[in-house]
């Protein structure tokens, strides 16, 4: 019998816009409330980015992370928090000179990408291993910078959720485990549906999951219309589940979701119909060895 399935809700991300769905949470209060409502529907983990409260544009301001974390922890200390470190790795080359950064570049020192994690010490934070084309930009996560971030995360007592966008990222993860940068059993997310990364395919998700070290805890998920199909496929392959407005703004074809809680409720219903039992936050902490 499979262990209970952990549902993660990725409540806002840094790419989804309010033009796509006006219900996207943006202020610290909205992001915290979205996380708490998702927990009430069965999410054991809230994956958190922050936004500028006035414009809803992506932000990395530590004060915004602190407000979200404080609001969630004061209302529900059991919910597991997973804070992003993904922003800060994007490069957009200038048309006149490709080695010069154009507007839209967010590259920053790896230490700055994890400063809010070191300060707030959530249970989990993301650690992206992808270097890949992203639209007209390039996302850059060099092995050296990843090692610096991983070391700071480990020293803060935070568990990295290692995000994988292609099979080369898995090879890098194996090297980081081999040299002791990453501890085992590790926690992984296999991201599908990002253009130029792994497509949202059951075959490719299965192949990627088989490349992971034995004993890993992992989640596979898809973007857009493949969010629910890949969520179910992940569970069928022995992984966990992730949904949320970072990945998908529709509850069903042509119907915008009212909020993140509705996406979690739909995911829970699908999983329960398949025979899964949904993990509580306490069970998620035990499976992830969070103490």
N, C-alpha and C positions, 0 to 999 in steps of 0.2 A: 504494500500500500504506500502511495506517495505521501510525503510530508504535506501538511497544509500549505496552501499557496499564499505567498506574500503578494499583496497588491500595493504597488507604488503609484501615487498620483503626482504627475508632473504638472503643476498648476498653471504656469505661465510661460516659462522659457524666455528666450530673447529674440525670437524671430517672428512668432505669431503676432498679428496686429489686431487692433480693435476694428479696423476696416473689415477684417475677416469675420470677426465675431465681437459685437459691442460688449458682450458680457465678460471679456477677458479681464481678470483681476490685474490691477496695476499699483494701487497704493499699498503701503504696508498693511493697513487694516484689511483691505480686500484680499490680499495674498494670504494673510493669516486666517481670515474667515474661510476662504476657499480650502485651505489645508484642513481646518477643523471640520468643515462640512464633509470633506472627502473621507476623513477618519470616521465620521458617524455612519457613513455608508459602507465601511469595510476596509478602507486603506490603512495599512499599518505603517507606511512610510510616505512622507510628503517630500517631494523633490522641489527645491526652491531656488528660483532666480528672483531678482528684484528689478523694479522698473522706476523710472522717474515719476513721481506722483502727479506731476503736472502734465507731462506729455505722453506718458506711457511708453517712452522709449527705453531700451535696455540701459541698465545702470550697474555699476559695481561699487557703489558707495557703501562703505562699511556700516555707516549709521542706519541705512535702510535695512540691511541684513539684521542688525541688532534689534531694530524695532519689530521686525517680523518674528524673529526667534523669541524675543521676550513675550510677545503677544500669544504665540502658540504655546510656549512652555507654561505660561501662567494659567492658561485655560485647559490644557491637556498635556501633562508632563509625560504621559506614556507614549504618545505618538513619536515615532522615530523620524528625526530630521536629517535630510540629505541635501547638503548645500552645494551649489555648483561652483566649480573653479574653471569652467570652460571658457568664458569670455576672456579676452586678452591675447588671443592667439591668431588673430586674423590679419592678413597682409593684402593690401590692394596696391598693385604696382602703378606708378605714374605712367601715362601713355608716352610722355616725352623721354623718360628714363626709368626703365623697369626696376632698377635697384633703389629708386627713391619712392617712399611711401606716398600714396595718394590719400585724399580724404576718405574716410571709411576704415582705414587701418586702425586696429586696436592693439597691436603688439605691445606687450609690456613685460618687464622683468618677471621671471617665474615667482619670485618671492612676493610680489605684489598681487599675483593671482590667487594666492592662498592666505593673505594677511587676515581676511575676515574669518577664515577657518581656524587659524591659529588663535585668534582672539576669542571666538565664540564657542569653539570646541563642540560642534554638533557630533552626533553619533557617527555620521557618514558624510563624506564629500566625494564629488566626482573627480576622476582623474582621466582625462581624455588622452588617448594614445595616437590619435589620427593626425597624419599630415596628408592633406588631400585638397583637390580643387573643390571650391564651394562657390557656385555661381561664377562670377568674374574674379573672385578672390581666391586666396590660398589660405587654408588653416594650417598653422605650423606648430607642431609639438615635437621638437627634437628630442632624441634620447637623453641628452645632457640636461635639458630643461625639465623633462619629465622626472629625471632622477632627483633634481633639486626639489621639485614640488613634492614628490613622494616622501623624501626625507623629512621635510617640514611637517607634512601631514602625519607621518608616523610619530614624530617627536611630540606632536600635539595630542596624541592618543586617539586620533580619529581614524576610522576605517575607510580606506579608499574604495569607491565603487568604480571599477576600471571600465571605461567606455571604449568599445571596439566597433569600428566602422567598416573594417575589411580584414581579410585574413592576415595581411602584413602586420596589423595592429596586434593580432594574437601572437605572432612570432616575437614582436617586441616585448609583449607581456611575459612570454616564456623566458626571454633573456633576463628581464628584470627580476623574475622569480629566481632564476638560476644564480644571479650574482648577489641575491639577498636584499635587493632594493625593495621588493614586494614580498610580503609574508604570505604563507598559505595556512589554512584554506582561504583563497581569495574570493572576492565578490566581483562579478562581471555583469555588464549589460551589453548585449549584442544589438546594435542599432541597425535597422534595415529601412530601406526606402529613401535614403539620402542619395541624391544623384551623384554618381561617380563612386559610390560606396556599395555595400552589399544590397542587392535588390531584395524586395519583400517576397521571398520565395521559401516555401517549406523545405525544399531540398537544400538550399544554401544555409538556412538557419540550422538545419540538422547537421550539416557538414561543419559549420563553425562551432556549434556546441560540442561536437566530438573532438575538436582540437584543444579544448580547455583542459587544464590539469584535473586529474581525478579528485573528487571531493569538493570541487568548486560549487559555490552557490551562484546561479546565474539567472538572468532575465533576458528574454528576447522581445523586441517590440518593433512595430512598424509605424509609418507615418501616414497621415491622411486616411483615405478609405481602407487602407490595410491595417489600421490600428487594431480593430477587434479581431480580424482573422489571424494576425500574427500573435496577438495576445493569447488566443486559444491554442495556436500551434505551439507556442512556448511551453504552455502547461502540458500539452500532450507529449512533448519531448523531454519532460522532466524539469523544466525551468519554472520561473515565477512570472508575474504579470505586471505590466505597466500600462496605464492610460493617462489621459489628462490633456488639457488645452494647449500644452506645449507641442503635442504631437498631432492633435486632431481637434477641430472645432465643431464637428458634426456628430449628432447622436445617431442619425441614420441618413440615408441618401436624401439630400435636399432639406434636411431639418437641422438647423443649428442647435447645438446643445445649450440649455439654459444656464449651465454652470458645470464645474468640475464634478460635483457630487453626482450629477446625472450620469456622467461617463463612468464613474466608479460603480454606481448602482447597476448599470447595464453590464459592466464587466463581471460583477459579482453574480448576476443572474446567469450569464452565459457559463461561467465556470461551475456554478452549482448545478446547472442542468447537465453538464458533462460529468458530474460526480465528484467535483473537487470540494474540499473544505477550506474555507477562508481563514488564514492565520490571523490571530490577534496580534496586537503590538508586542505583547509579552512573548508570544511564540516566535515572532520575527526576531526579537532580540536574542532569544536562545539559539535559533538556527544560525544567526549571523555572528554569534559569540561576541555580543556587544556588552556583556556584563550586566 
